[in-house]
Amino acid sequence: MNGTGYFTNRKSIANPVSFLQLSNFSATLEGKPVRATVAIENFTKPRLDIAAVMEADLKALSRFFMPDTLEEISGKLFVDAKFKGIAGEKTTYRSSGDIRFEQVAFRLKQKPVSFSGLAGMLHLDGNDLVVDEVSGKQEAATLLLAAPSGICLPGYFWNSKNSILPPRWPPIKWISMN
């Protein structure tokens, strides 16, 4: 790991809060590059500003973080994204960038269901998650999972009880796990 950083317990007279900035952070995770810049202002109510470019093996990442719904996961993940917002206040979240994944396979914990050959591109835009493309198969039924290009999930990063899918969206082929 390499990087430079700065910390102060008083950002300015007008803004007397702690501030941490990590610039030019670089590391490798199982030979894959990770680069980032991180700024955290006010540790009591953290305001985050993160930019990351990374390539990762999902199996290696799962050793640090594994969703409780998955038994195992593997594949490649590529991230070039930025995020800003106040921790815990989803309406302040703003993101941009792309997330691409290839050769992803995973198995669910609670049901004997496995997916493989998943590949796709996701685009982060403000509070929206745009699915540019997703494809793969569910092992037991060898069904194709496909989403049409350009689907936008509005307000993905915040709870919006009033958000509904626009009627112009094309149908999505989803797999029932019942």
DRENGULUM-634208 format. One record per residue (C-alpha): residue in three letters; z, y, x; residue number from 1. Coordinates in Angstrom, 3 decimals. Layout:
N
{'ALA', {Z, Y, X}, NUM}
...
! end
This chain:
178
{'MET', {0.000, 0.000, 0.000}, 1}
{'ASN', {-0.802, 3.504, 1.117}, 2}
{'GLY', {-0.353, 6.892, -0.464}, 3}
{'THR', {1.260, 10.265, -0.301}, 4}
{'GLY', {3.807, 11.674, -2.670}, 5}
{'TYR', {5.885, 14.634, -3.631}, 6}
{'PHE', {9.148, 14.858, -5.572}, 7}
{'THR', {11.261, 17.781, -6.688}, 8}
{'ASN', {14.151, 18.017, -9.115}, 9}
{'ARG', {12.973, 21.498, -10.187}, 10}
{'LYS', {9.229, 21.945, -10.706}, 11}
{'SER', {9.556, 25.723, -11.029}, 12}
{'ILE', {11.998, 28.364, -12.244}, 13}
{'ALA', {10.147, 28.496, -15.563}, 14}
{'ASN', {9.998, 24.687, -15.771}, 15}
{'PRO', {13.285, 23.279, -14.344}, 16}
{'VAL', {12.474, 19.566, -14.654}, 17}
{'SER', {11.957, 16.752, -12.174}, 18}
{'PHE', {8.411, 16.133, -10.984}, 19}
{'LEU', {6.906, 13.206, -9.073}, 20}
{'GLN', {3.333, 13.071, -7.857}, 21}
{'LEU', {1.684, 10.169, -6.040}, 22}
{'SER', {-1.698, 11.109, -4.613}, 23}
{'ASN', {-4.278, 8.893, -2.994}, 24}
{'PHE', {-2.359, 5.714, -3.829}, 25}
{'SER', {-4.254, 2.644, -2.711}, 26}
{'ALA', {-3.347, -0.997, -2.568}, 27}
{'THR', {-4.850, -4.429, -2.850}, 28}
{'LEU', {-3.896, -7.176, -5.277}, 29}
{'GLU', {-5.188, -10.518, -4.066}, 30}
{'GLY', {-7.896, -8.759, -2.090}, 31}
{'LYS', {-9.007, -6.527, -4.998}, 32}
{'PRO', {-8.780, -2.727, -4.624}, 33}
{'VAL', {-6.431, -0.532, -6.662}, 34}
{'ARG', {-6.609, 3.267, -6.400}, 35}
{'ALA', {-4.612, 5.732, -8.455}, 36}
{'THR', {-3.045, 9.129, -8.798}, 37}
{'VAL', {0.121, 9.469, -10.851}, 38}
{'ALA', {2.097, 12.518, -11.948}, 39}
{'ILE', {5.347, 12.285, -13.925}, 40}
{'GLU', {7.026, 15.439, -15.158}, 41}
{'ASN', {10.488, 15.483, -16.760}, 42}
{'PHE', {12.089, 12.068, -16.325}, 43}
{'THR', {14.154, 12.582, -19.508}, 44}
{'LYS', {11.021, 12.912, -21.655}, 45}
{'PRO', {8.258, 11.832, -19.258}, 46}
{'ARG', {4.884, 13.543, -19.394}, 47}
{'LEU', {2.439, 11.200, -17.679}, 48}
{'ASP', {-0.892, 11.936, -16.029}, 49}
{'ILE', {-2.478, 8.797, -14.563}, 50}
{'ALA', {-5.936, 8.094, -13.185}, 51}
{'ALA', {-6.787, 4.605, -11.933}, 52}
{'VAL', {-9.761, 2.736, -10.558}, 53}
{'MET', {-9.183, -0.942, -10.035}, 54}
{'GLU', {-10.625, -4.396, -9.991}, 55}
{'ALA', {-8.233, -7.218, -10.784}, 56}
{'ASP', {-7.941, -10.917, -11.393}, 57}
{'LEU', {-6.205, -11.306, -14.779}, 58}
{'LYS', {-4.383, -14.433, -13.605}, 59}
{'ALA', {-2.859, -12.415, -10.734}, 60}
{'LEU', {-1.916, -9.574, -13.127}, 61}
{'SER', {-0.308, -12.067, -15.516}, 62}
{'ARG', {2.359, -12.769, -12.898}, 63}
{'PHE', {3.559, -9.178, -13.401}, 64}
{'PHE', {2.817, -8.773, -17.103}, 65}
{'MET', {1.969, -11.471, -19.628}, 66}
{'PRO', {1.757, -10.670, -23.348}, 67}
{'ASP', {4.193, -12.917, -25.242}, 68}
{'THR', {1.331, -14.213, -27.419}, 69}
{'LEU', {-0.578, -15.788, -24.528}, 70}
{'GLU', {0.055, -19.083, -22.759}, 71}
{'GLU', {-2.330, -18.271, -19.911}, 72}
{'ILE', {-5.173, -15.913, -19.023}, 73}
{'SER', {-7.854, -15.662, -16.337}, 74}
{'GLY', {-10.946, -13.594, -15.644}, 75}
{'LYS', {-11.996, -10.329, -14.056}, 76}
{'LEU', {-10.943, -6.832, -15.131}, 77}
{'PHE', {-12.508, -3.545, -14.005}, 78}
{'VAL', {-10.837, -0.231, -14.910}, 79}
{'ASP', {-11.951, 3.343, -14.307}, 80}
{'ALA', {-9.736, 5.349, -16.648}, 81}
{'LYS', {-7.427, 8.325, -17.118}, 82}
{'PHE', {-4.406, 8.723, -19.372}, 83}
{'LYS', {-2.264, 11.739, -20.273}, 84}
{'GLY', {0.613, 12.023, -22.699}, 85}
{'ILE', {4.338, 12.151, -23.303}, 86}
{'ALA', {5.947, 8.704, -23.219}, 87}
{'GLY', {6.828, 7.527, -26.709}, 88}
{'GLU', {4.858, 10.286, -28.464}, 89}
{'LYS', {1.596, 8.554, -29.313}, 90}
{'THR', {0.061, 11.643, -30.922}, 91}
{'THR', {0.029, 13.301, -27.455}, 92}
{'TYR', {-1.876, 10.438, -25.805}, 93}
{'ARG', {-5.336, 11.238, -24.464}, 94}
{'SER', {-7.444, 8.801, -22.520}, 95}
{'SER', {-10.919, 8.560, -21.074}, 96}
{'GLY', {-12.876, 6.060, -19.058}, 97}
{'ASP', {-14.140, 2.513, -19.175}, 98}
{'ILE', {-12.654, -0.956, -19.124}, 99}
{'ARG', {-14.944, -3.907, -18.441}, 100}
{'PHE', {-13.996, -7.565, -18.452}, 101}
{'GLU', {-15.895, -10.707, -17.436}, 102}
{'GLN', {-15.368, -14.467, -17.543}, 103}
{'VAL', {-12.111, -14.038, -19.450}, 104}
{'ALA', {-10.411, -17.140, -20.793}, 105}
{'PHE', {-7.054, -17.351, -22.531}, 106}
{'ARG', {-4.972, -19.726, -24.631}, 107}
{'LEU', {-2.587, -18.649, -27.370}, 108}
{'LYS', {1.047, -19.785, -27.362}, 109}
{'GLN', {1.712, -20.391, -31.050}, 110}
{'LYS', {-1.605, -22.018, -31.999}, 111}
{'PRO', {-3.805, -24.493, -30.143}, 112}
{'VAL', {-6.621, -21.955, -29.830}, 113}
{'SER', {-8.503, -21.124, -26.630}, 114}
{'PHE', {-11.165, -18.546, -25.910}, 115}
{'SER', {-13.541, -18.546, -22.959}, 116}
{'GLY', {-16.524, -16.745, -21.561}, 117}
{'LEU', {-15.318, -13.425, -22.951}, 118}
{'ALA', {-17.105, -10.390, -21.578}, 119}
{'GLY', {-17.298, -6.832, -22.741}, 120}
{'MET', {-17.116, -3.117, -22.226}, 121}
{'LEU', {-14.560, -0.808, -23.843}, 122}
{'HIS', {-14.668, 2.966, -23.679}, 123}
{'LEU', {-11.583, 5.177, -24.032}, 124}
{'ASP', {-12.264, 8.551, -25.647}, 125}
{'GLY', {-9.307, 10.753, -26.603}, 126}
{'ASN', {-7.293, 8.566, -28.970}, 127}
{'ASP', {-10.232, 6.289, -29.766}, 128}
{'LEU', {-11.109, 2.902, -28.361}, 129}
{'VAL', {-14.873, 2.342, -28.571}, 130}
{'VAL', {-16.059, -1.245, -28.327}, 131}
{'ASP', {-19.422, -1.031, -26.595}, 132}
{'GLU', {-19.881, -4.784, -26.452}, 133}
{'VAL', {-17.801, -7.955, -26.652}, 134}
{'SER', {-18.956, -11.553, -26.588}, 135}
{'GLY', {-17.460, -14.970, -25.950}, 136}
{'LYS', {-16.536, -18.181, -27.692}, 137}
{'GLN', {-13.592, -19.882, -29.296}, 138}
{'GLU', {-13.340, -23.346, -27.730}, 139}
{'ALA', {-12.370, -25.572, -30.666}, 140}
{'ALA', {-15.255, -24.498, -32.880}, 141}
{'THR', {-17.657, -23.240, -30.177}, 142}
{'LEU', {-18.236, -20.176, -32.342}, 143}
{'LEU', {-19.670, -17.019, -30.943}, 144}
{'LEU', {-17.418, -13.986, -31.110}, 145}
{'ALA', {-19.548, -10.878, -31.124}, 146}
{'ALA', {-18.946, -7.252, -31.985}, 147}
{'PRO', {-21.780, -4.810, -32.576}, 148}
{'SER', {-22.227, -2.027, -30.067}, 149}
{'GLY', {-20.522, 1.325, -30.553}, 150}
{'ILE', {-17.662, 0.346, -32.870}, 151}
{'CYS', {-14.929, 2.958, -32.723}, 152}
{'LEU', {-11.327, 2.123, -33.516}, 153}
{'PRO', {-10.027, 5.599, -34.431}, 154}
{'GLY', {-6.525, 6.504, -33.355}, 155}
{'TYR', {-6.087, 3.244, -31.476}, 156}
{'PHE', {-3.280, 4.716, -29.414}, 157}
{'TRP', {-1.268, 6.103, -32.293}, 158}
{'ASN', {0.001, 4.824, -35.605}, 159}
{'SER', {-2.165, 6.172, -38.370}, 160}
{'LYS', {-1.316, 4.677, -41.748}, 161}
{'ASN', {-4.044, 6.793, -43.367}, 162}
{'SER', {-6.770, 5.719, -40.958}, 163}
{'ILE', {-9.440, 3.566, -42.576}, 164}
{'LEU', {-12.628, 2.066, -41.223}, 165}
{'PRO', {-15.700, 4.110, -42.102}, 166}
{'PRO', {-17.933, 2.347, -44.669}, 167}
{'ARG', {-20.995, 2.674, -42.416}, 168}
{'TRP', {-19.633, 0.226, -39.856}, 169}
{'PRO', {-21.686, -2.934, -39.485}, 170}
{'PRO', {-19.846, -6.180, -40.224}, 171}
{'ILE', {-17.970, -7.813, -37.376}, 172}
{'LYS', {-17.873, -11.582, -36.964}, 173}
{'TRP', {-14.224, -12.446, -36.480}, 174}
{'ILE', {-12.691, -15.843, -36.093}, 175}
{'SER', {-9.993, -16.913, -38.502}, 176}
{'MET', {-7.034, -18.423, -36.678}, 177}
{'ASN', {-5.413, -19.842, -39.817}, 178}
! end
